[in-house]
């Protein structure tokens, strides 16, 4: 009897809890959503729905929003997973891991399916939602060949997420080195090398230059990254790009000269 009463009270509480998504029909008028969005009270998904920004401030809140968008049996990955971990602007697509195909849009956002086998050690569950870990999410974004995000933007957003969850860039680098057949592997390595350089980490640089362990990268490749900086959209890089990246990241990364970077790698 007590168990039934307990379940009944829990059901009543869940009914009182406001829904994650708000339909435009429940608002006073068609301009209400635009007005609330201007006030940053809601985030508009499409012309008919939005969600409350009250849920954006916590990891669990963002996961609860994504759980309404990810199909049953699928897991969030790539840009959706990054949004769940670190917030920011909601992604343009719903990135999931699934063996199924989904043609219909969800709240105005197309579902982009990644049909990959991912081990349980690369997955995390938050509430009812399954998503890739910060380490795996960083690697997937680094290797992603979507041109909507530039090299520098990927470096900045991945660095912020890794720092937020205290993940060393070395972990991502080693994961990429152990999985050389991943699509976009070469691009992923370039991005991770730049993140290692900007993070001021010496451990992996030493391993890369001396060839100990698996993470062996020729010195001329280290020198290319240190001297050229991140690649731009034309396929070339400059030290100015690296300096600009350091400035954008609010001084949290060392502004070492490229020659100092190479010297540290050779120590």
N, C-alpha and C positions, 0 to 999 in steps of 0.2 A: 504494500500500500504506500509506504514511504517512498519507494523507488518510482512509483507511478506519479506521485505528487511532484517529485523532483523533476522528472522528465516534462511534466506539464508546465512547471514554472520556467524551465529552460526554453520550452517551445514558445511560451508567451513572451519571454525576453527577446528571443530571436525575431519575433514578429514586430516588436516595438523598435528594434534596431533599424535605422534608416538604410535603404538600399544603397549599394556602392554606386550604381549608375542612376542618373536622373533622366527621365524621358521628358521631351519638350511639352507633351500633353499635360504633364503634371505642374507646369509652370503657368503663371498668370497670362502670359502672352508670348508671341513669337520672338519679340525682341528681348525677352527676359534673359535668355541664355547668353546673348551677346553682352548684355549689361553685366551679368554676373561674371562672365569671362573677363571683361574689362577690369572688374574689381578684384580679379584673381581669386574668386571664391570657388569657381568651377573651372575645369579644363574641358573644352569642347572636343568631342570625338568626331561627330558628323553633324548634319543639320538637324538631327532628331534626338541626339543623346549627349550627355556629358557626365563627368564624375566629380565628386566633391574634392577639393584640394586639401581638405582636412586629413585625408588619408595619405598625402604625399610625404609627410614629415617623418615617417618611420619605415623601416624595412618591411615589417609585417603589413603595414598599410598598403604599400606599393604592391606587395605580393598578393594581397586580397583583391586589388584591382585587376592584376594580371590573371588571377585565377578565374575571373569571369570571362576572360578573352581566350584563354588557352583551351582547346578542345580536350575532352576527357581522354585519358590515356596518353596524352602528349606532354612534353616538357618544354619550358621556356629556355631559349638560348640566345646567343649573339647579342643584338642590340636591345631586345626586350629584357634579357637577363641583366645586361649592364644597367638599364634603367631601374630595374628592381634593386640592384645592389647599391647604386650610387645616385639615383635620381636624375634630375636634369629635364631636358625636353623629352616629351613622350615620343618614341620612335614612330616612323611612318608606316612600318609593317609589323605584323605579329610574327616574330621568328620563333619557330618551334622545332622540336625533334619528333618525328613521327614517321611511320611507314605508310600512312594514308595520304591522300590528296584532298585538298580543300579548295573549292573554287569560289564559294560565297564569301563576301567580306563580312567582318565582324565589327559592328559599330563603325562602319566606314573604313576599316583598315583591312587590307588584304593579308592573308596568311601566307607566310613564306616558309616552306618546309625544308628542313635539312635532314636527309635520310642517312644518318650516321650511327654507327655503333659506339656508344660511349659507356665506359665502365662505371660501376656504381661508385667508385672512389672519386669520380669527377662530378657527381650529382649531389644536390642538397635539397631537402624538403623543408618548405616553410608553410605551415598550415596544411592546406590541401594541395599546394602547388609544388611541382617538381621542377627544378631548374639547374643549369650548370653552375659549378662552383666559380668563385671569382678568378681562380687561376685558369681554369678551362675557358671561361668566358673571355678573358684577356687574350688567350691564344687564338680563339675563334675569330675575334674581332681583328686581331693583327693579320691573320691569314685571309680575311674576307676580302674578296675582290670587287666589292660594291664600290663604285666610284663616287657615291654621294658624300663620302667623308674623306677629306684629304689626309695625307701622310701625317702632317703636323697635328691635325685634330685627333687622329687615332692615338698618337703618342701622348697627347695631353690627357685625353679622357681615360686611357688605359692606366697611365701613371697615377691619376687621381684615385681610380678604383683600387689599385694595388696598395696605395698608401693608406686608404681608408680602412682596409682589412688587414694591414700589416703583412702583405704578401711580398716576398723578395722577388725582384725581376729574374733572379737566377732560376727560380722554380719554373717560370714560364719558358725561359730559354732552354732549360734541360728537357722540358716536356716537348718542345718543338724539335730539338735535336734527336730525341728518341722516336719521333714520328715524322720521318722525312717524306713520307708519301701523302701527307695531308695536302689537299688542294690549297694553293696559295702559300706554300711553305716558304719559298724564297722571300716573298714580301713580308711574311710574318717574322722571319729572322732579321730582316733589315729594321723593322720597327722595334723589335725587342733589343737589338744591339744599341739603338739610339736611346731607349729607355734605360738600359744599363749604364750607358755613358752619362746621361743626364742625372741619374740617381746618385752618382758619386760612388757606386759600389766597386770595390777593388777585387773582390774574390773571384768573380767570373772572368774579369780581364786577365788576371794572372793565369787562370786555367786556360784561357783562350790563347795566350801568347806562348805558354810553355807546353801546351798539348797534354797536360795531365788529365786523366779521366776521359769522358766521352766528349766534353765540350771543347774540342780542338778546332780553332778557326785560324787560318793563316794570318800572319802579322800584317800583310799588305791589305787584307780585308778590314782589319781593325783600323789601320791607318786611313783607309778610304772613308770609313764612317767618321772617324775623329776629325779629318780634315775637310770633308765635304759637307757634313751636317746632314739633316734630313732631306730626302728627295722632295722636290716640288712636282707640280703637275706636268712639267716638261721633262721630267726624268733627270734633272740635275739638282745639285745641292750646294749651298754656300755656308760659310761660317756665320753670315748674317742671319740665316734661317735658324741656326742653333741659338744665337744670341737672342733672337726674337722669341724663340720657344722658352728660353730661360726667363725672359721678362714676363711672358704671359703666365707663367706658373708661379708668379708672385714671389720670386726669390727663394723658393724652397729647394732649388737645385743649385749646385755649385757652378759658378761661371768659369770653370777651368779652361785654359787655352787648349786647342787641339794638340799641341806639342806636349803639354803636361799630361793630357789623357794618354797619349802613346807611351810616354815615359813611365807612367804608372802601370800600364799594361805589361811593360817589359821588365818591371821590378821582380 
